[in-house]
Amino acid sequence: FDNTVSRITKQVSQTILGKAYLWQEKYSDAAKVLNEVRSSGKYKLYDGEYENILTYIAEGNSESMLESNRILDMSNAWDEFSFYEVMNHWRMDNLAATSDKFYEYKETGWGFMVPQKKLYDAFVAEEGVDGYRLNHTMKTYDQMTDLGVKLQKGKSIINDGVFLWKRRFSSTEAPITFWASYNNYRWMRYAEVLLLAAEANYKAGNQSEADAALNEVRTRAKLPFKAATMEAIKLEKRLELCSEYTRYQDIIRWGDAEQLLKDQGAITPLLINKSSSQNEPDNVVVEYVKYNTDPNRYGFKPKHKLLPIPATEMRLNPNMVQNEGW
């Protein structure tokens, strides 16, 4: 794999076209073009350990269709390195070592992307607590302590008690003197093609093709056969591609965003109350407050299906019509 040279392939373009057809509800057209990607033989699911699928050691693997390259070049580190990992790695300043394994992970992280408990629960409901893909995607706090990580005394866990594992920031992915990574961004992988194809074929009435595409992903996840339905496809995509930039656009396209995000932003955490009593000096409390009391100011609304046209464009073009709700 040459990390300095890459090209957009025909199959990536076809996949983007297939997505566009799905948005337009042209299901037969979408199925046709996505099935061509499948039959091209150019890509296949990664057959290494699933937990490594987004890590440095799996760059350019058989499943990766679109990556932006990050190169180990310290003279141009601010341009060449990826800061994604440090933004979303665990809050290491709140954590301490239980073993030498702790030092396998980069010592910095801001903890911006954390799985919600309801995502963990969805994994458990489908795969069980010992699920292969679940345990290669996220870890509970108890599992993290076994992996060398524990909470420092007096600190708090900045998540729902679940840690994103498949995007962990390994010490091997960054120079010792720098806190960004030279791990490539993954923008598209073949599993997404299969799940898009499952949806397109199901909607077009091609049940056998939908079943085949869906269960290729499930087989890799060590799950039994399941007949393709929209609910099965939605769930599989939620689990397989969590934290990979597809969920928000998917639930808008499916018409599910207004219901799933109706309470988003209604309650937000206040700052940690650092005061504690003399009797309980280690006790700290996280207080919660209803930040938005006006229901029109939180949650997903119909207007959020489209972004507003910028005010500058509206002023420059008197014929421009603003998107509804803005």
C-alpha positions as CSV (number, residue, x, y, z in Angstrom):
1,F,0.0,0.0,0.0
2,D,1.5,3.3,-1.1
3,N,0.5,5.9,1.4
4,T,1.5,8.8,-0.8
5,V,-0.5,8.0,-3.9
6,S,-4.2,7.4,-4.2
7,R,-7.1,7.9,-6.7
8,I,-10.9,7.9,-6.5
9,T,-12.0,4.6,-8.1
10,K,-15.0,4.0,-10.3
11,Q,-16.6,2.0,-7.5
12,V,-16.4,4.9,-5.1
13,S,-18.2,7.1,-7.6
14,Q,-20.8,4.4,-8.2
15,T,-21.4,4.2,-4.5
16,I,-22.0,7.9,-4.2
17,L,-24.3,7.7,-7.2
18,G,-26.1,4.8,-5.5
19,K,-26.6,7.0,-2.4
20,A,-28.0,9.8,-4.5
21,Y,-30.5,7.4,-6.1
22,L,-31.6,6.3,-2.6
23,W,-32.2,9.9,-1.6
24,Q,-34.3,10.2,-4.7
25,E,-36.1,7.0,-4.0
26,K,-35.0,5.5,-7.3
27,Y,-34.5,2.1,-5.7
28,S,-34.1,0.0,-8.9
29,D,-31.4,2.4,-10.2
30,A,-29.7,2.4,-6.8
31,A,-29.7,-1.4,-6.7
32,K,-28.3,-1.7,-10.2
33,V,-25.3,0.5,-9.6
34,L,-24.6,-0.8,-6.1
35,N,-24.8,-4.4,-7.3
36,E,-22.2,-3.5,-10.0
37,V,-19.9,-2.4,-7.2
38,R,-20.4,-5.7,-5.4
39,S,-19.8,-7.7,-8.6
40,S,-16.7,-5.8,-9.6
41,G,-14.5,-7.9,-7.3
42,K,-12.5,-4.8,-6.3
43,Y,-13.3,-4.9,-2.6
44,K,-14.2,-7.4,0.1
45,L,-14.7,-7.2,3.8
46,Y,-11.6,-7.0,6.0
47,D,-10.8,-10.4,7.4
48,G,-8.5,-9.3,10.2
49,E,-9.6,-8.6,13.7
50,Y,-12.6,-6.2,13.6
51,E,-11.2,-4.0,16.3
52,N,-8.3,-2.9,14.0
53,I,-10.5,-2.0,11.0
54,L,-10.0,1.8,11.5
55,T,-6.5,1.7,13.0
56,Y,-3.1,2.4,11.4
57,I,-2.3,-1.3,10.9
58,A,-5.3,-1.7,8.6
59,E,-4.8,1.3,6.3
60,G,-5.6,0.5,2.7
61,N,-7.1,-2.8,3.5
62,S,-9.4,-4.7,1.1
63,E,-12.5,-3.1,2.6
64,S,-11.3,0.5,2.6
65,M,-12.7,2.3,-0.4
66,L,-11.9,6.0,0.4
67,E,-9.2,7.3,2.7
68,S,-7.5,10.6,3.1
69,N,-3.8,9.9,3.6
70,R,-1.9,11.1,6.6
71,I,1.9,10.8,6.3
72,L,4.6,10.6,8.9
73,D,6.3,13.9,8.1
74,M,7.3,15.8,11.2
75,S,8.4,18.9,9.2
76,N,4.8,19.3,8.0
77,A,3.0,17.7,10.9
78,W,0.3,20.4,11.2
79,D,-0.7,19.7,7.6
80,E,-0.1,16.0,7.3
81,F,-1.3,14.6,10.6
82,S,-4.8,13.7,11.7
83,F,-6.2,15.4,14.8
84,Y,-9.4,13.3,14.8
85,E,-8.0,10.7,17.1
86,V,-6.9,13.1,19.8
87,M,-10.3,14.9,19.7
88,N,-12.2,11.6,20.2
89,H,-9.8,9.5,22.2
90,W,-10.7,9.0,25.9
91,R,-10.1,11.8,28.4
92,M,-6.7,10.4,29.4
93,D,-6.1,13.2,31.9
94,N,-8.9,11.6,34.0
95,L,-7.6,8.1,33.8
96,A,-4.8,6.2,35.4
97,A,-2.9,2.9,34.8
98,T,-3.9,-0.4,36.3
99,S,-1.1,-2.2,34.3
100,D,1.5,-1.5,31.6
101,K,-1.2,-2.0,29.0
102,F,-2.2,1.6,29.8
103,Y,0.9,2.9,27.9
104,E,-0.2,1.2,24.7
105,Y,-2.7,4.1,24.3
106,K,-1.8,7.7,23.6
107,E,-1.6,9.7,26.8
108,T,-3.8,12.5,25.5
109,G,-7.5,12.8,24.4
110,W,-10.4,15.2,24.7
111,G,-13.2,12.7,24.7
112,F,-15.5,14.4,22.2
113,M,-17.1,11.3,20.6
114,V,-18.6,9.0,23.2
115,P,-21.1,6.1,22.6
116,Q,-24.4,6.5,24.3
117,K,-25.7,3.8,26.6
118,K,-28.6,3.2,24.3
119,L,-26.2,2.2,21.5
120,Y,-24.5,-0.3,23.8
121,D,-27.9,-1.6,24.7
122,A,-28.8,-2.0,21.0
123,F,-25.6,-4.0,20.5
124,V,-26.4,-6.3,23.5
125,A,-30.0,-6.9,22.3
126,E,-28.7,-8.0,18.9
127,E,-25.4,-9.8,19.8
128,G,-25.4,-10.4,23.5
129,V,-22.9,-9.1,26.0
130,D,-20.2,-11.3,24.6
131,G,-20.9,-10.2,21.0
132,Y,-17.8,-10.3,18.8
133,R,-18.5,-7.0,17.0
134,L,-19.8,-5.3,20.2
135,N,-16.6,-6.1,22.1
136,H,-14.4,-4.9,19.2
137,T,-16.4,-1.7,18.9
138,M,-16.7,-0.5,22.5
139,K,-15.8,-1.4,26.1
140,T,-17.5,-1.0,29.4
141,Y,-15.6,0.6,32.3
142,D,-15.0,-2.9,33.9
143,Q,-13.5,-4.1,30.6
144,M,-11.3,-1.0,30.5
145,T,-9.9,-1.7,33.9
146,D,-8.8,-5.1,32.6
147,L,-7.1,-3.4,29.7
148,G,-5.0,-1.2,32.0
149,V,-7.2,1.8,32.4
150,K,-9.0,3.1,35.5
151,L,-10.5,6.4,36.7
152,Q,-8.3,8.6,38.8
153,K,-9.5,9.4,42.3
154,G,-11.6,12.5,42.3
155,K,-12.1,12.5,38.5
156,S,-15.3,11.7,36.5
157,I,-16.0,9.5,33.5
158,I,-17.0,11.8,30.6
159,N,-19.3,9.3,29.0
160,D,-22.2,6.9,29.8
161,G,-19.8,4.3,31.2
162,V,-19.0,3.0,27.7
163,F,-15.7,3.7,25.8
164,L,-15.4,3.7,22.0
165,W,-12.8,1.1,21.3
166,K,-12.5,0.8,17.5
167,R,-11.3,4.4,17.4
168,R,-8.8,4.1,20.2
169,F,-5.7,6.2,19.8
170,S,-2.7,3.8,19.9
171,S,0.7,5.1,20.9
172,T,2.1,3.4,17.7
173,E,0.0,5.8,15.6
174,A,1.8,8.9,16.7
175,P,5.4,10.0,17.2
176,I,6.4,10.2,20.9
177,T,6.9,14.0,20.6
178,F,3.6,14.8,18.9
179,W,0.0,14.2,19.9
180,A,-1.7,13.9,16.5
181,S,-1.9,10.7,14.5
182,Y,-0.7,9.6,11.1
183,N,-3.6,7.2,10.8
184,N,-5.6,7.7,7.7
185,Y,-9.2,8.9,7.8
186,R,-11.6,6.3,6.5
187,W,-14.5,7.9,4.6
188,M,-16.1,4.9,2.9
189,R,-15.7,1.1,3.4
190,Y,-17.2,-1.8,1.6
191,A,-19.5,-2.7,4.5
192,E,-21.4,0.5,3.7
193,V,-21.8,-0.6,0.1
194,L,-23.3,-3.9,1.2
195,L,-25.8,-2.2,3.5
196,L,-26.8,0.4,0.9
197,A,-27.2,-2.5,-1.6
198,A,-29.3,-4.4,1.0
199,E,-31.6,-1.4,1.3
200,A,-31.8,-0.6,-2.4
201,N,-32.5,-4.2,-3.3
202,Y,-35.1,-4.7,-0.6
203,K,-36.9,-1.5,-1.7
204,A,-36.8,-2.6,-5.3
205,G,-38.3,-6.0,-4.4
206,N,-35.1,-8.1,-4.9
207,Q,-35.3,-10.0,-1.6
208,S,-32.6,-12.6,-2.3
209,E,-30.0,-9.9,-3.2
210,A,-31.0,-7.9,-0.1
211,D,-30.6,-11.0,2.1
212,A,-27.2,-11.7,0.6
213,A,-25.8,-8.2,1.0
214,L,-27.1,-7.9,4.6
215,N,-25.9,-11.2,5.7
216,E,-22.4,-10.8,4.3
217,V,-22.0,-8.1,6.9
218,R,-23.7,-10.2,9.6
219,T,-21.5,-13.2,8.9
220,R,-18.3,-11.2,9.5
221,A,-19.9,-10.0,12.8
222,K,-20.4,-13.7,13.7
223,L,-24.2,-13.4,13.7
224,P,-26.8,-15.8,12.2
225,F,-28.8,-15.3,9.1
226,K,-31.5,-12.7,9.2
227,A,-34.0,-11.9,6.4
228,A,-33.6,-8.4,5.1
229,T,-36.3,-6.0,6.2
230,M,-36.0,-2.2,6.6
231,E,-35.8,-2.5,10.4
232,A,-33.1,-5.2,10.1
233,I,-31.1,-3.1,7.7
234,K,-31.4,0.1,9.8
235,L,-30.2,-1.8,12.9
236,E,-27.3,-3.4,11.1
237,K,-26.1,-0.1,9.7
238,R,-26.4,1.5,13.1
239,L,-24.2,-1.1,14.7
240,E,-21.7,-1.7,11.9
241,L,-21.0,1.9,11.0
242,C,-21.4,3.6,14.4
243,S,-19.0,6.6,14.7
244,E,-18.4,6.6,10.9
245,Y,-20.3,9.6,9.7
246,T,-23.4,7.9,8.2
247,R,-26.0,7.8,11.0
248,Y,-27.3,11.4,11.0
249,Q,-27.8,11.5,7.2
250,D,-29.4,8.0,7.3
251,I,-32.1,8.9,9.8
252,I,-32.9,12.1,7.9
253,R,-33.3,10.1,4.7
254,W,-35.4,7.4,6.4
255,G,-37.7,10.0,8.0
256,D,-36.7,8.9,11.5
257,A,-34.8,12.0,12.7
258,E,-37.7,13.9,14.1
259,Q,-38.7,11.1,16.4
260,L,-35.2,9.8,17.3
261,L,-33.9,13.3,18.0
262,K,-37.0,14.9,19.5
263,D,-35.4,15.4,22.9
264,Q,-31.8,16.2,21.7
265,G,-30.6,19.2,23.5
266,A,-33.5,19.4,26.0
267,I,-31.4,18.6,29.0
268,T,-27.7,19.4,29.1
269,P,-25.2,18.9,31.8
270,L,-24.1,21.8,34.0
271,L,-20.5,22.0,35.2
272,I,-19.3,19.6,37.9
273,N,-19.9,20.9,41.3
274,K,-16.4,20.8,42.8
275,S,-17.5,21.7,46.4
276,S,-17.7,18.7,48.8
277,S,-18.4,18.3,52.4
278,Q,-15.7,17.7,55.0
279,N,-17.3,14.4,55.8
280,E,-17.1,13.3,52.1
281,P,-14.1,15.1,50.7
282,D,-14.0,12.8,47.6
283,N,-17.7,13.3,46.8
284,V,-18.4,15.4,43.7
285,V,-21.8,15.8,42.0
286,V,-22.7,16.4,38.4
287,E,-25.7,18.7,38.3
288,Y,-28.1,18.6,35.3
289,V,-30.2,21.5,34.2
290,K,-32.9,22.0,31.6
291,Y,-31.1,24.4,29.4
292,N,-33.9,24.7,26.8
293,T,-37.4,25.1,28.1
294,D,-38.8,26.2,24.8
295,P,-39.6,23.0,22.7
296,N,-39.0,25.0,19.5
297,R,-35.4,25.4,20.5
298,Y,-34.3,21.8,20.8
299,G,-34.8,18.5,19.0
300,F,-34.9,17.9,15.3
301,K,-37.5,19.9,13.4
302,P,-38.6,19.6,9.8
303,K,-36.5,22.6,8.8
304,H,-33.4,20.7,9.8
305,K,-33.6,18.4,6.8
306,L,-31.9,21.2,4.9
307,L,-29.4,23.8,5.9
308,P,-30.3,27.4,5.5
309,I,-29.0,29.3,2.5
310,P,-26.4,31.8,3.8
311,A,-27.6,35.3,4.3
312,T,-24.9,36.7,2.0
313,E,-26.3,34.5,-0.9
314,M,-29.8,35.7,-0.1
315,R,-28.8,39.3,-0.3
316,L,-26.8,38.9,-3.5
317,N,-29.6,37.1,-5.3
318,P,-33.1,38.5,-4.9
319,N,-34.5,35.5,-6.7
320,M,-33.2,33.1,-4.1
321,V,-35.9,31.5,-2.0
322,Q,-34.8,30.5,1.5
323,N,-35.3,26.9,2.6
324,E,-38.5,26.4,4.5
325,G,-38.4,27.2,8.2
326,W,-35.3,29.4,8.0
